[in-house]
Amino acid sequence: MLMKWLEPVIEVNCDGINDAIMNDENKKLYEELISILRHDKYLSVDNSSEIENIFLLAIRNAVIISYTTGLRDGINIYK
């Protein structure tokens, strides 16, 4: 129940963490990926966009899973 109540806060915090990761820690990796995708003449624009989206979603999912797991662990410590 508490996790359901915290969902909007989790969403906002995860978005902020994801933005920070993409702008700091993974910016160079993201730029390299985009460069490779744009220079691959055998890859269609649609496939290139799909690979880019998968990369971004994978990072976002990792942030959400890590954040909610840490939050649950923290809640369980105080039970």
VMD Tcl script that builds the backbone (N, CA, C; Angstrom):
set m [mol new atoms 237]
animate dup $m
set s [atomselect $m all]
$s set {name element resname resid chain x y z} {
  {N N MET 1 A 0.823 -1.191 0.000}
  {CA C MET 1 A 0.000 0.000 0.000}
  {C C MET 1 A 0.874 1.265 0.000}
  {N N LEU 2 A 1.901 1.261 0.831}
  {CA C LEU 2 A 2.786 2.415 0.904}
  {C C LEU 2 A 3.480 2.662 -0.437}
  {N N MET 3 A 3.911 1.596 -1.085}
  {CA C MET 3 A 4.590 1.734 -2.378}
  {C C MET 3 A 3.647 2.332 -3.422}
  {N N LYS 4 A 2.363 1.931 -3.398}
  {CA C LYS 4 A 1.374 2.472 -4.334}
  {C C LYS 4 A 1.202 3.971 -4.092}
  {N N TRP 5 A 1.179 4.348 -2.844}
  {CA C TRP 5 A 1.017 5.739 -2.464}
  {C C TRP 5 A 2.228 6.565 -2.895}
  {N N LEU 6 A 3.408 5.942 -2.865}
  {CA C LEU 6 A 4.638 6.647 -3.208}
  {C C LEU 6 A 4.948 6.644 -4.705}
  {N N GLU 7 A 4.152 5.960 -5.507}
  {CA C GLU 7 A 4.424 5.844 -6.945}
  {C C GLU 7 A 4.702 7.178 -7.641}
  {N N PRO 8 A 3.889 8.224 -7.419}
  {CA C PRO 8 A 4.179 9.502 -8.097}
  {C C PRO 8 A 5.543 10.081 -7.703}
  {N N VAL 9 A 5.906 9.944 -6.434}
  {CA C VAL 9 A 7.199 10.439 -5.955}
  {C C VAL 9 A 8.327 9.617 -6.561}
  {N N ILE 10 A 8.135 8.301 -6.604}
  {CA C ILE 10 A 9.126 7.412 -7.194}
  {C C ILE 10 A 9.342 7.775 -8.658}
  {N N GLU 11 A 8.269 8.007 -9.369}
  {CA C GLU 11 A 8.341 8.365 -10.796}
  {C C GLU 11 A 9.156 9.638 -11.007}
  {N N VAL 12 A 8.860 10.666 -10.225}
  {CA C VAL 12 A 9.568 11.940 -10.350}
  {C C VAL 12 A 11.049 11.770 -9.989}
  {N N ASN 13 A 11.319 11.071 -8.890}
  {CA C ASN 13 A 12.707 10.876 -8.466}
  {C C ASN 13 A 13.486 10.045 -9.478}
  {N N CYS 14 A 12.868 9.016 -10.015}
  {CA C CYS 14 A 13.531 8.176 -11.021}
  {C C CYS 14 A 13.808 8.967 -12.294}
  {N N ASP 15 A 12.874 9.825 -12.678}
  {CA C ASP 15 A 13.102 10.679 -13.849}
  {C C ASP 15 A 14.321 11.579 -13.626}
  {N N GLY 16 A 14.422 12.148 -12.427}
  {CA C GLY 16 A 15.555 13.007 -12.106}
  {C C GLY 16 A 16.870 12.247 -12.108}
  {N N ILE 17 A 16.857 11.055 -11.534}
  {CA C ILE 17 A 18.065 10.221 -11.517}
  {C C ILE 17 A 18.441 9.827 -12.933}
  {N N ASN 18 A 17.448 9.431 -13.713}
  {CA C ASN 18 A 17.702 9.026 -15.098}
  {C C ASN 18 A 18.301 10.172 -15.904}
  {N N ASP 19 A 17.759 11.366 -15.730}
  {CA C ASP 19 A 18.306 12.542 -16.429}
  {C C ASP 19 A 19.754 12.793 -16.020}
  {N N ALA 20 A 20.033 12.675 -14.722}
  {CA C ALA 20 A 21.396 12.894 -14.237}
  {C C ALA 20 A 22.357 11.855 -14.815}
  {N N ILE 21 A 21.910 10.614 -14.869}
  {CA C ILE 21 A 22.751 9.553 -15.421}
  {C C ILE 21 A 23.034 9.823 -16.893}
  {N N MET 22 A 22.016 10.193 -17.635}
  {CA C MET 22 A 22.190 10.408 -19.068}
  {C C MET 22 A 23.046 11.647 -19.343}
  {N N ASN 23 A 23.010 12.623 -18.461}
  {CA C ASN 23 A 23.784 13.840 -18.676}
  {C C ASN 23 A 25.193 13.756 -18.121}
  {N N ASP 24 A 25.432 12.858 -17.193}
  {CA C ASP 24 A 26.743 12.786 -16.565}
  {C C ASP 24 A 27.445 11.479 -16.888}
  {N N GLU 25 A 26.981 10.414 -16.258}
  {CA C GLU 25 A 27.689 9.143 -16.303}
  {C C GLU 25 A 27.650 8.443 -17.658}
  {N N ASN 26 A 26.532 8.486 -18.323}
  {CA C ASN 26 A 26.391 7.745 -19.576}
  {C C ASN 26 A 26.362 8.625 -20.816}
  {N N LYS 27 A 26.612 9.891 -20.648}
  {CA C LYS 27 A 26.532 10.803 -21.793}
  {C C LYS 27 A 27.482 10.374 -22.911}
  {N N LYS 28 A 28.701 10.043 -22.551}
  {CA C LYS 28 A 29.686 9.650 -23.559}
  {C C LYS 28 A 29.271 8.341 -24.241}
  {N N LEU 29 A 28.779 7.380 -23.446}
  {CA C LEU 29 A 28.306 6.114 -24.029}
  {C C LEU 29 A 27.134 6.347 -24.973}
  {N N TYR 30 A 26.209 7.194 -24.556}
  {CA C TYR 30 A 25.041 7.508 -25.379}
  {C C TYR 30 A 25.479 8.168 -26.687}
  {N N GLU 31 A 26.404 9.100 -26.598}
  {CA C GLU 31 A 26.896 9.777 -27.806}
  {C C GLU 31 A 27.595 8.789 -28.741}
  {N N GLU 32 A 28.349 7.847 -28.169}
  {CA C GLU 32 A 29.008 6.829 -28.987}
  {C C GLU 32 A 27.983 5.938 -29.680}
  {N N LEU 33 A 26.957 5.540 -28.933}
  {CA C LEU 33 A 25.901 4.711 -29.515}
  {C C LEU 33 A 25.218 5.430 -30.669}
  {N N ILE 34 A 24.856 6.681 -30.470}
  {CA C ILE 34 A 24.190 7.458 -31.514}
  {C C ILE 34 A 25.094 7.605 -32.729}
  {N N SER 35 A 26.368 7.839 -32.504}
  {CA C SER 35 A 27.319 7.968 -33.602}
  {C C SER 35 A 27.391 6.670 -34.421}
  {N N ILE 36 A 27.469 5.557 -33.737}
  {CA C ILE 36 A 27.519 4.261 -34.428}
  {C C ILE 36 A 26.239 4.025 -35.221}
  {N N LEU 37 A 25.113 4.308 -34.592}
  {CA C LEU 37 A 23.831 4.073 -35.261}
  {C C LEU 37 A 23.667 4.956 -36.496}
  {N N ARG 38 A 24.109 6.180 -36.401}
  {CA C ARG 38 A 23.947 7.110 -37.527}
  {C C ARG 38 A 24.911 6.828 -38.670}
  {N N HIS 39 A 26.041 6.219 -38.362}
  {CA C HIS 39 A 27.039 5.957 -39.400}
  {C C HIS 39 A 26.923 4.564 -40.011}
  {N N ASP 40 A 26.048 3.746 -39.471}
  {CA C ASP 40 A 25.860 2.394 -40.017}
  {C C ASP 40 A 24.909 2.480 -41.212}
  {N N LYS 41 A 25.469 2.373 -42.396}
  {CA C LYS 41 A 24.661 2.535 -43.610}
  {C C LYS 41 A 23.745 1.343 -43.870}
  {N N TYR 42 A 23.943 0.248 -43.150}
  {CA C TYR 42 A 23.098 -0.936 -43.340}
  {C C TYR 42 A 21.910 -0.962 -42.376}
  {N N LEU 43 A 21.864 -0.012 -41.475}
  {CA C LEU 43 A 20.812 0.050 -40.469}
  {C C LEU 43 A 19.778 1.095 -40.879}
  {N N SER 44 A 18.528 0.677 -40.927}
  {CA C SER 44 A 17.477 1.631 -41.300}
  {C C SER 44 A 17.261 2.646 -40.175}
  {N N VAL 45 A 16.657 3.758 -40.508}
  {CA C VAL 45 A 16.372 4.800 -39.521}
  {C C VAL 45 A 15.446 4.259 -38.435}
  {N N ASP 46 A 14.461 3.452 -38.840}
  {CA C ASP 46 A 13.538 2.870 -37.863}
  {C C ASP 46 A 14.267 1.957 -36.891}
  {N N ASN 47 A 15.143 1.104 -37.401}
  {CA C ASN 47 A 15.895 0.203 -36.535}
  {C C ASN 47 A 16.857 0.973 -35.637}
  {N N SER 48 A 17.453 1.999 -36.178}
  {CA C SER 48 A 18.355 2.840 -35.396}
  {C C SER 48 A 17.602 3.495 -34.238}
  {N N SER 49 A 16.434 4.019 -34.513}
  {CA C SER 49 A 15.605 4.647 -33.475}
  {C C SER 49 A 15.161 3.625 -32.430}
  {N N GLU 50 A 14.840 2.428 -32.882}
  {CA C GLU 50 A 14.407 1.389 -31.954}
  {C C GLU 50 A 15.540 0.981 -31.011}
  {N N ILE 51 A 16.747 0.865 -31.539}
  {CA C ILE 51 A 17.910 0.526 -30.705}
  {C C ILE 51 A 18.172 1.646 -29.692}
  {N N GLU 52 A 18.074 2.881 -30.137}
  {CA C GLU 52 A 18.254 4.020 -29.229}
  {C C GLU 52 A 17.202 3.982 -28.114}
  {N N ASN 53 A 15.953 3.732 -28.467}
  {CA C ASN 53 A 14.884 3.657 -27.467}
  {C C ASN 53 A 15.106 2.520 -26.483}
  {N N ILE 54 A 15.575 1.381 -26.980}
  {CA C ILE 54 A 15.851 0.241 -26.104}
  {C C ILE 54 A 16.939 0.602 -25.099}
  {N N PHE 55 A 17.987 1.277 -25.554}
  {CA C PHE 55 A 19.066 1.720 -24.679}
  {C C PHE 55 A 18.523 2.631 -23.574}
  {N N LEU 56 A 17.712 3.609 -23.959}
  {CA C LEU 56 A 17.156 4.554 -22.987}
  {C C LEU 56 A 16.203 3.862 -22.015}
  {N N LEU 57 A 15.381 2.954 -22.522}
  {CA C LEU 57 A 14.454 2.229 -21.648}
  {C C LEU 57 A 15.183 1.297 -20.691}
  {N N ALA 58 A 16.269 0.683 -21.144}
  {CA C ALA 58 A 17.043 -0.206 -20.280}
  {C C ALA 58 A 17.620 0.573 -19.098}
  {N N ILE 59 A 18.146 1.760 -19.374}
  {CA C ILE 59 A 18.674 2.589 -18.292}
  {C C ILE 59 A 17.553 3.017 -17.353}
  {N N ARG 60 A 16.437 3.444 -17.923}
  {CA C ARG 60 A 15.306 3.873 -17.096}
  {C C ARG 60 A 14.798 2.739 -16.224}
  {N N ASN 61 A 14.662 1.552 -16.796}
  {CA C ASN 61 A 14.198 0.394 -16.020}
  {C C ASN 61 A 15.172 0.043 -14.901}
  {N N ALA 62 A 16.468 0.130 -15.177}
  {CA C ALA 62 A 17.470 -0.146 -14.144}
  {C C ALA 62 A 17.345 0.850 -12.996}
  {N N VAL 63 A 17.108 2.112 -13.315}
  {CA C VAL 63 A 16.939 3.137 -12.290}
  {C C VAL 63 A 15.702 2.844 -11.449}
  {N N ILE 64 A 14.595 2.531 -12.102}
  {CA C ILE 64 A 13.343 2.260 -11.378}
  {C C ILE 64 A 13.499 1.044 -10.470}
  {N N ILE 65 A 14.069 -0.022 -10.995}
  {CA C ILE 65 A 14.249 -1.236 -10.199}
  {C C ILE 65 A 15.172 -0.963 -9.010}
  {N N SER 66 A 16.278 -0.288 -9.243}
  {CA C SER 66 A 17.227 0.010 -8.168}
  {C C SER 66 A 16.591 0.899 -7.106}
  {N N TYR 67 A 15.906 1.920 -7.542}
  {CA C TYR 67 A 15.300 2.875 -6.614}
  {C C TYR 67 A 14.221 2.203 -5.763}
  {N N THR 68 A 13.315 1.480 -6.408}
  {CA C THR 68 A 12.224 0.849 -5.651}
  {C C THR 68 A 12.744 -0.265 -4.744}
  {N N THR 69 A 13.758 -0.992 -5.190}
  {CA C THR 69 A 14.335 -2.034 -4.348}
  {C C THR 69 A 14.982 -1.419 -3.114}
  {N N GLY 70 A 15.717 -0.350 -3.301}
  {CA C GLY 70 A 16.334 0.339 -2.167}
  {C C GLY 70 A 15.293 0.904 -1.220}
  {N N LEU 71 A 14.236 1.448 -1.765}
  {CA C LEU 71 A 13.160 1.993 -0.942}
  {C C LEU 71 A 12.480 0.887 -0.140}
  {N N ARG 72 A 12.182 -0.233 -0.791}
  {CA C ARG 72 A 11.574 -1.369 -0.079}
  {C C ARG 72 A 12.492 -1.894 1.013}
  {N N ASP 73 A 13.775 -2.010 0.696}
  {CA C ASP 73 A 14.743 -2.479 1.702}
  {C C ASP 73 A 14.765 -1.522 2.905}
  {N N GLY 74 A 14.749 -0.229 2.619}
  {CA C GLY 74 A 14.733 0.756 3.686}
  {C C GLY 74 A 13.489 0.670 4.546}
  {N N ILE 75 A 12.349 0.472 3.908}
  {CA C ILE 75 A 11.089 0.330 4.644}
  {C C ILE 75 A 11.113 -0.920 5.514}
  {N N ASN 76 A 11.627 -2.019 4.960}
  {CA C ASN 76 A 11.673 -3.281 5.700}
  {C C ASN 76 A 12.614 -3.222 6.896}
  {N N ILE 77 A 13.643 -2.414 6.811}
  {CA C ILE 77 A 14.569 -2.270 7.941}
  {C C ILE 77 A 13.841 -1.693 9.147}
  {N N TYR 78 A 12.923 -0.773 8.892}
  {CA C TYR 78 A 12.218 -0.101 9.982}
  {C C TYR 78 A 10.964 -0.828 10.453}
  {N N LYS 79 A 10.657 -1.970 9.874}
  {CA C LYS 79 A 9.473 -2.728 10.299}
  {C C LYS 79 A 9.754 -3.510 11.546}
}
mol reanalyze $m
mol bondsrecalc $m
mol representation Tube
mol addrep $m
